[in-house]
Amino acid sequence: MCGYSSGPGFDAHRHPSPLTKSPLSRGASARLCTRTFSQGTNGLCCLRRIVSGQGSVFRSIGHSVPYFHCSSTMLEPGAVILPGNWGRIVRLTAGLTTRRSGRRFEYVRDQEFAQMPSRLDSLFFFDDEYEARFYATSDGRQATMLPYEIELLDAQAPKHFADWRSLQPQTPLVDLNWVRDYWSGQMLPPHRIDDNATAACREVIAVTPARIIRRI
């Protein structure tokens, strides 16, 4: 997974994360400060701006499905992340190996999984806070990655759920089965962190902007 953003044949049933807390649970000092309106892809969206000791948190009224995004950029609540940034970087600056890998994924998607969102055009995120935290601290990323709770601006955008470990070849490159595993949502065995914890390593991709709610 590349900072992000997109994926999904995996069961989209979501399990509440024990790590997720409402910003209002930080203490009685949190209070509803103001109400604003923002034009989203589905029309006017009513937002609540909640102020607590840790800063402002923007959350749509009626918002109920939390998603999480990892970024190396420091972002304020209310900031909007656009999809396709990883694809932009790959097209402009990526080395030959990364470009070839991207072309393989796009070729297989176009030929066999055309209904899935393109990785080059998508935002990458997670449907579980624990998974986002694990990704942010895996493979040395703790030096740069910051996890955020986000709100999708197009909640109805097609999503793909997949194992981000499948981005690395599990079979010989020539047969492309490792790419098909990714697009079909095949999950590898959970990654064992210690005797008491595992991580599914599941990412989600979708072509939609997202709004920062809070840093987690």
C-alpha positions in Angstrom: 0.0 0.0 0.0 1.3 3.4 -0.9 0.3 6.0 1.6 -2.8 5.1 0.8 -5.2 5.4 -0.8 -7.9 2.0 -2.3 -9.8 -1.9 -2.2 -12.2 -4.4 -2.1 -14.0 -9.1 -3.4 -13.3 -9.0 0.3 -16.2 -8.9 2.7 -17.0 -5.3 3.4 -18.5 -6.0 6.8 -17.0 -3.7 9.3 -16.1 -4.5 12.9 -15.9 -1.7 15.4 -12.4 -1.0 16.5 -11.7 -0.9 20.2 -9.2 1.9 19.5 -11.8 4.3 18.0 -13.1 7.0 20.3 -15.3 9.9 19.8 -13.6 13.2 20.1 -16.2 14.1 22.6 -14.9 11.4 24.9 -11.7 13.4 25.5 -13.3 15.3 28.4 -16.1 17.6 29.4 -14.2 20.5 28.0 -15.1 19.5 24.4 -18.0 21.5 23.1 -20.0 22.2 20.0 -18.6 25.4 18.7 -20.1 26.2 15.3 -21.9 24.7 12.4 -20.8 25.2 8.8 -21.8 24.0 5.4 -19.6 22.5 2.7 -20.4 21.6 -0.9 -19.6 17.9 -1.4 -20.2 15.5 -4.2 -23.6 14.7 -2.9 -24.7 18.4 -2.3 -24.6 20.4 0.8 -23.1 18.7 3.8 -23.7 20.0 7.3 -20.6 19.9 9.5 -20.1 20.2 13.2 -16.9 21.8 14.4 -16.0 20.4 17.8 -13.3 22.1 19.8 -11.4 20.2 22.5 -8.1 20.4 24.2 -6.5 18.7 21.2 -7.9 21.1 18.5 -10.8 21.3 16.2 -12.6 18.2 14.8 -14.9 18.4 11.8 -17.5 15.7 11.5 -20.6 15.6 9.2 -23.9 15.4 11.1 -25.1 11.8 10.6 -21.5 10.6 9.9 -21.3 7.0 11.1 -18.8 5.0 9.1 -15.2 5.8 10.2 -12.3 5.4 7.7 -8.6 6.0 8.3 -5.8 7.3 6.1 -2.1 7.5 6.6 -0.1 10.5 5.2 3.4 11.9 5.6 1.8 15.4 5.6 0.6 17.2 8.7 -3.1 18.0 8.0 -5.6 20.0 10.0 -9.2 18.9 10.7 -11.4 19.9 7.7 -8.6 19.6 5.2 -9.6 17.7 2.0 -7.4 15.0 0.5 -7.8 14.4 -3.2 -7.6 10.9 -4.8 -4.9 10.0 -7.3 -1.9 11.5 -5.7 0.1 8.2 -5.7 -0.8 7.7 -9.3 0.4 11.3 -10.1 3.8 10.6 -8.4 4.2 7.2 -10.1 3.6 8.8 -13.5 6.0 11.6 -12.9 8.8 10.3 -10.8 8.7 6.6 -10.1 11.5 4.3 -11.1 11.2 1.7 -13.8 10.4 -1.1 -11.4 7.5 0.8 -9.8 6.1 1.9 -13.2 6.2 -1.7 -14.4 4.4 -2.9 -11.3 1.8 -0.2 -11.8 1.3 -1.2 -15.4 0.8 -4.8 -14.4 -1.9 -3.9 -11.9 -3.6 -1.7 -14.4 -3.5 -4.2 -17.2 -5.0 -7.0 -15.1 -7.6 -4.7 -13.7 -8.6 -3.5 -17.2 -8.7 -7.0 -18.6 -10.3 -9.0 -15.8 -11.6 -6.6 -13.0 -12.7 -3.5 -15.0 -15.4 -2.8 -12.3 -12.7 -2.1 -9.7 -11.3 1.4 -9.1 -7.9 2.1 -10.6 -5.1 2.3 -8.0 -3.6 5.2 -10.0 -6.8 7.2 -9.6 -7.7 6.2 -6.1 -7.4 7.3 -2.5 -5.9 4.6 -0.2 -7.4 4.1 3.3 -8.5 1.6 5.9 -11.8 0.6 7.5 -10.3 -0.1 10.9 -8.2 2.2 13.1 -6.0 -0.6 14.3 -5.1 -1.5 10.7 -4.2 2.1 10.0 -2.0 2.4 13.1 -0.2 -0.9 12.2 0.4 0.3 8.6 1.7 3.6 9.8 4.3 1.9 12.0 5.2 -1.0 9.7 8.3 -1.3 7.5 10.0 1.7 9.1 7.1 4.0 8.2 6.8 5.3 11.7 9.4 7.9 10.8 7.0 9.7 8.3 3.5 8.3 8.4 0.7 10.0 10.4 -2.7 8.2 10.8 -5.9 10.2 10.5 -9.6 9.5 10.8 -11.3 10.6 7.6 -14.7 11.0 6.1 -15.3 10.1 2.4 -16.9 12.9 0.4 -18.4 10.4 -2.0 -19.6 7.6 0.3 -21.2 5.7 -2.6 -17.9 5.5 -4.6 -17.1 1.9 -5.5 -14.6 0.4 -3.1 -12.1 -2.4 -3.3 -10.8 -4.2 -0.2 -7.5 -6.1 -0.6 -4.4 -7.2 1.2 -1.7 -4.6 0.7 1.0 -7.3 1.1 -0.2 -8.7 -2.2 1.4 -5.7 -3.9 4.6 -7.6 -3.6 5.0 -10.7 -5.9 4.0 -14.0 -4.2 4.4 -16.0 -7.4 6.8 -15.6 -10.5 6.2 -12.2 -12.1 5.4 -13.7 -15.5 2.1 -15.4 -14.4 0.6 -12.3 -12.8 -1.4 -14.5 -10.3 -0.2 -12.3 -7.5 -1.9 -9.4 -9.2 -5.1 -11.3 -9.6 -5.0 -12.2 -5.9 -5.0 -8.5 -5.1 -7.9 -7.7 -7.4 -9.9 -10.7 -6.3 -9.6 -9.7 -2.7 -7.6 -12.8 -1.6 -6.2 -12.2 1.9 -3.0 -13.7 3.1 -2.9 -15.2 6.7 -3.0 -12.4 9.3 0.4 -10.9 10.2 1.3 -11.9 13.7 2.5 -8.9 15.7 3.0 -10.7 19.0 1.4 -13.5 20.9 -1.8 -11.4 21.5 -2.2 -9.4 18.3 -2.5 -9.8 14.6 -3.1 -7.5 11.7 -5.2 -8.4 8.6 -3.2 -5.9 6.4 -6.4 -4.9 4.6 -6.5 -1.7 2.6 -9.4 0.0 0.8 -9.2 2.0 -2.4 -11.8 4.3 -3.9 -11.9 7.2 -6.3 -13.2 9.8 -3.9 -11.9 12.9 -2.0 -11.9 12.6 1.8 -12.0 15.2 4.7 -9.7 15.0 7.7 -11.7 14.6 10.9 -8.8 14.2 13.4 -5.3 12.9 13.8 -5.3 9.6 15.8 
